[in-house]
Amino acid sequence: MGVMTPGFEFTGSVGNLSAYRMRGSDKIIIRTKGGASKEKIKKAPEFELTRRNNHEFGGRSTAVKWLRRMMHPVNGLADYNIAGSLNALLKPIQVSDTVNEKGKRNVCISKAPHLLEGFNCNKHNSFDSIVRNPVRCTISKETLTATIASPELIHGINFFIPGRFAFFSMVVSFGVVPDLFYGKDHYEPAQGYSQFYPETVHTNWQPVLKGAAAETIEITLNTIPPDTNFSLMVSIGIRFGTMGENDEVLQLKRVGAGKVLGMG
């Protein structure tokens, strides 16, 4: 993989080269095409290790889909594609499975949920660079509840805005992330989790210059997990808005910041 220099830029395919833009980068990425065929990778003995690695990568990718589902309201505040970074964080969790052979190791986030705490959805202006005092979070798997305590926000003191925005609001998402187990050539939860979606709270829009008083948010899951093979995740984001018609604040797209606040 390479990066084009200014003065010689294009996107698309030329011969054996493919050039494209990647979200989160202002550069054009260029790479060569080719490699072994899908059929050869699928069946040839010399690609056995590749197949095992692909199986496990797929398991982590399925786990990432669950993570992104549970932090759905915060995903739109990211300034790059967070899927790859989340996948990388899950690798040590998968490698810690010493019972199953490589290629079939489970992705049990509940074994080490703390590894995901503090994950940032932004490379340029992180949540912690905007809200300088910590937001506290308490999670209970017994009661399926989360308590989030946001500090008083004072513009220019512990609240710094990366731009000229009129309004801001917090968004908190609370959801279930099941452990994934290998079976029948794919990864899935031990029992059914298909109907699980995050519980979400949006705070009222506030003028940026006014800041906000300290606030405590309590969230309870409305759906009970079918087993104990799961983690609870709280993600938080700060979004910005502008005044629209009829005195309604409209959220600005792709502006703000988010992070994984807590895991339990």
C-alpha positions in Angstrom: 0.0 0.0 0.0 1.3 3.5 -0.9 0.2 7.1 -0.7 0.2 9.5 -3.8 2.1 12.7 -3.8 0.5 16.0 -4.7 0.5 16.7 -8.5 -0.1 13.1 -9.5 -3.5 12.1 -8.2 -6.4 10.0 -9.4 -8.9 7.5 -8.1 -10.1 4.3 -9.7 -8.2 1.6 -11.5 -5.3 1.8 -14.0 -3.8 -1.4 -15.1 -2.7 -3.4 -12.0 -3.2 -0.4 -9.7 -6.2 0.7 -7.7 -6.4 4.2 -6.1 -9.0 5.3 -3.6 -9.7 7.7 -0.7 -10.1 6.5 2.8 -12.3 8.2 5.4 -10.2 9.8 8.1 -7.3 10.6 5.7 -6.8 13.4 3.1 -4.4 11.2 1.1 -5.2 9.0 -1.9 -4.2 5.3 -1.1 -2.8 3.2 -3.9 -2.4 -0.6 -4.0 -1.8 -3.3 -6.5 -4.4 -5.8 -7.5 -4.0 -9.5 -7.7 -3.0 -12.3 -5.3 -4.3 -15.8 -5.0 -7.8 -16.6 -6.2 -10.7 -17.1 -3.8 -11.0 -20.7 -4.8 -7.3 -21.4 -4.1 -7.5 -19.7 -0.7 -10.6 -21.7 0.1 -9.2 -25.2 -0.7 -5.4 -25.2 -1.2 -3.4 -26.8 1.7 -0.8 -24.1 1.7 -3.5 -21.5 2.6 -4.7 -23.4 5.7 -3.2 -20.8 8.1 -4.8 -18.0 6.0 -8.1 -19.7 6.3 -7.8 -19.9 10.1 -6.8 -16.3 10.3 -9.7 -15.3 8.1 -12.1 -17.3 10.3 -11.0 -15.5 13.4 -10.9 -12.1 11.6 -14.5 -12.8 10.6 -15.4 -13.6 14.3 -13.9 -10.3 15.4 -15.7 -8.5 12.6 -19.0 -9.9 13.8 -18.2 -8.7 17.3 -17.5 -5.2 15.9 -20.9 -5.2 14.3 -22.4 -5.8 17.7 -20.3 -3.1 19.3 -21.3 -0.6 16.6 -24.9 -1.5 16.9 -24.8 -0.8 20.6 -23.1 2.6 20.1 -25.2 3.5 17.0 -26.0 7.1 18.1 -22.3 7.8 18.6 -21.1 6.2 15.3 -22.1 9.3 13.4 -19.8 11.5 15.5 -16.7 9.5 14.4 -14.2 11.1 12.1 -12.7 7.9 10.7 -13.8 4.3 10.1 -13.6 2.8 13.6 -14.2 -0.8 12.6 -10.6 -1.6 12.0 -9.4 -0.2 15.3 -12.2 -2.0 17.2 -11.2 -5.3 15.5 -7.6 -4.8 16.6 -8.7 -4.3 20.2 -10.6 -7.6 20.2 -7.6 -9.7 19.0 -6.0 -10.1 22.5 -9.4 -11.2 23.8 -9.7 -13.8 21.1 -6.1 -15.0 21.6 -6.7 -15.5 25.3 -8.9 -18.4 24.4 -6.5 -21.3 25.1 -9.2 -24.0 24.9 -10.0 -23.9 21.2 -7.6 -24.3 18.3 -6.5 -21.3 16.1 -9.2 -20.6 13.6 -12.0 -21.4 16.1 -11.1 -19.3 19.1 -14.1 -17.5 20.6 -14.5 -13.8 21.1 -15.6 -13.5 24.7 -15.5 -9.8 25.5 -17.0 -10.5 28.9 -13.6 -12.0 29.9 -11.8 -8.6 29.5 -14.4 -5.8 28.9 -12.0 -3.2 30.3 -9.9 -3.4 27.1 -12.6 -1.4 25.3 -13.0 1.3 27.9 -11.9 4.7 26.7 -11.9 3.8 23.0 -12.1 7.1 21.0 -14.2 7.5 17.9 -12.1 10.5 16.9 -8.5 11.1 15.8 -8.6 14.9 15.7 -10.8 16.3 18.4 -11.5 13.6 21.0 -14.3 13.7 23.6 -11.8 14.2 26.4 -10.3 17.2 24.6 -13.7 18.9 24.6 -15.0 17.8 28.0 -11.9 18.2 30.2 -13.4 16.9 33.5 -14.2 13.1 33.6 -17.7 11.8 33.1 -18.3 9.1 35.7 -20.0 5.8 34.8 -21.3 2.9 37.0 -22.6 -0.3 35.4 -24.5 -3.1 37.1 -25.0 -6.5 35.3 -27.2 -7.6 38.2 -29.8 -4.9 37.7 -29.0 -4.1 34.0 -28.6 -0.5 34.8 -26.1 2.3 34.1 -25.6 5.6 35.9 -23.7 8.4 34.1 -22.7 11.5 36.0 -21.7 14.5 33.8 -19.8 17.4 35.4 -20.8 21.0 35.2 -19.6 22.4 31.9 -18.1 25.9 31.8 -17.1 27.2 28.5 -13.4 28.0 28.4 -12.7 26.4 31.7 -13.4 22.7 31.3 -15.4 22.8 28.1 -13.6 23.6 24.8 -15.3 23.7 21.5 -13.4 22.7 18.3 -15.1 25.3 16.1 -17.8 27.9 16.1 -21.0 26.2 17.1 -24.1 27.6 18.7 -25.6 24.6 20.6 -24.5 21.3 22.0 -26.1 18.2 23.5 -24.9 14.9 25.0 -26.0 11.5 23.7 -25.6 8.3 25.8 -26.1 4.8 24.5 -26.4 1.7 26.7 -26.5 -1.8 25.3 -25.7 -5.5 25.4 -22.7 -7.1 23.6 -22.9 -10.9 23.6 -19.8 -13.2 23.6 -19.4 -14.9 20.2 -18.7 -18.6 19.8 -17.4 -20.5 16.8 -19.6 -23.1 15.3 -20.7 -24.3 11.8 -18.1 -22.1 10.1 -19.2 -18.9 11.6 -19.5 -17.0 14.9 -22.7 -16.3 16.8 -23.9 -15.9 20.4 -24.6 -19.0 22.4 -28.3 -18.1 22.5 -30.6 -15.6 20.7 -29.7 -11.9 20.9 -31.2 -10.8 17.6 -33.8 -8.4 19.2 -31.3 -6.4 21.3 -30.9 -2.7 20.6 -29.3 0.1 22.7 -31.2 2.3 25.1 -30.4 5.9 24.2 -30.7 9.2 26.0 -30.2 12.7 24.4 -29.8 15.7 26.7 -31.5 19.0 25.9 -29.8 21.3 23.5 -27.9 24.0 25.4 -26.1 27.2 24.1 -22.4 26.6 24.0 -21.5 29.8 25.7 -23.9 29.0 28.6 -22.5 25.5 29.2 -24.5 23.1 31.3 -25.2 22.2 34.9 -24.0 18.8 36.3 -26.4 16.1 35.3 -26.9 12.4 36.3 -28.5 10.0 33.8 -29.8 6.6 34.7 -30.6 4.0 32.1 -32.2 0.6 32.5 -32.3 -2.1 29.8 -35.7 -3.1 28.7 -34.7 -6.5 27.4 -33.2 -9.2 29.6 -30.2 -11.2 28.1 -31.0 -15.0 27.7 -27.7 -16.0 29.4 -24.7 -14.6 31.3 -22.3 -14.6 28.3 -22.5 -10.8 27.6 -21.0 -7.5 28.5 -22.7 -4.1 29.0 -21.4 -1.1 27.2 -22.0 2.6 27.7 -20.9 5.0 25.0 -21.1 8.8 25.1 -20.9 11.5 22.6 -21.2 15.3 22.3 -23.0 16.7 19.3 -23.3 20.2 18.0 -26.3 22.0 16.4 -27.5 25.1 14.6 -30.8 26.9 14.8 -33.1 25.8 12.0 -36.7 26.8 11.0 -39.4 27.1 13.7 -36.8 27.7 16.4 -35.7 24.0 16.1 -32.1 23.1 16.7 -30.7 20.9 13.9 -27.8 18.5 14.5 -24.7 19.2 12.4 -23.6 16.0 10.5 -20.2 14.5 11.2 -19.4 17.1 13.9 -18.7 16.2 17.5 -16.9 13.4 19.3 -17.6 10.1 21.0 -16.0 7.4 23.1 -16.7 4.1 24.9 -17.3 5.4 28.4 -17.6 2.2 30.3 -17.9 -1.6 30.1 -19.2 -4.1 32.6 
